[in-house]
């Protein structure tokens, strides 16, 4: 049954920040006797409808796990193909994203990426910087442990230089050095493909997110499947460590 988006918006049950682990591309291809890269190519077609759904619902941030730090260990040809797909997608899609008011942001270790891809990512961020419809965050060469480590390293440097006292370090201070410093925490994480793990994605930001696992492989994940995830979120009671009574009172 499709979600009534107007009702959910009135109820205030739309997540501000949705994150998606787009899993199942390789298995989708293998089941059809196709090379794995064909699955990744098909998976790109599932991205646009989800962006459109988020924008129409009033989601503020959509974060997509495009390429993880662990994906470098995949076969060389697959990695090379994935990088080319990212380049092609940026060259093809940025015009429309900009026209629709979508602001692009990239997170991840850019030092290990091809110069051409880095240039396109930077240009897309600059071009769409003033857009306000929604933030689209693409995690490329990203890992949650990597982000926590690089943030800790930067905080340590500032302690050594005398800019910060150790006693001044708290969650707010540490958050400033993460790749996602400007973003709200994740309200809803969606993982497709049937696996039930978070795979080193946004470890800090997922602290209090609701998690929705779908058995649908990413290339087959459509707007109706996304609606089911939103309906799941709308039915969650988010307590943030409080009792049900306290959560109910604070929402009144």
Secondary structure as GFF3:
##gff-version 3
##sequence-region A 1 252
A	DSSP	alpha_helix	5	11	.	.	.	ID=ss1
A	DSSP	beta_strand	17	21	.	.	.	ID=ss2
A	DSSP	alpha_helix	25	30	.	.	.	ID=ss3
A	DSSP	alpha_helix	36	57	.	.	.	ID=ss4
A	DSSP	beta_strand	61	68	.	.	.	ID=ss5
A	DSSP	three_ten_helix	69	73	.	.	.	ID=ss6
A	DSSP	alpha_helix	76	99	.	.	.	ID=ss7
A	DSSP	beta_strand	102	107	.	.	.	ID=ss8
A	DSSP	three_ten_helix	110	112	.	.	.	ID=ss9
A	DSSP	alpha_helix	115	128	.	.	.	ID=ss10
A	DSSP	beta_strand	134	142	.	.	.	ID=ss11
A	DSSP	alpha_helix	144	160	.	.	.	ID=ss12
A	DSSP	three_ten_helix	166	168	.	.	.	ID=ss13
A	DSSP	alpha_helix	171	175	.	.	.	ID=ss14
A	DSSP	beta_strand	188	191	.	.	.	ID=ss15
A	DSSP	beta_strand	210	213	.	.	.	ID=ss16
A	DSSP	three_ten_helix	218	220	.	.	.	ID=ss17
A	DSSP	alpha_helix	223	234	.	.	.	ID=ss18
A	DSSP	alpha_helix	244	250	.	.	.	ID=ss19
###
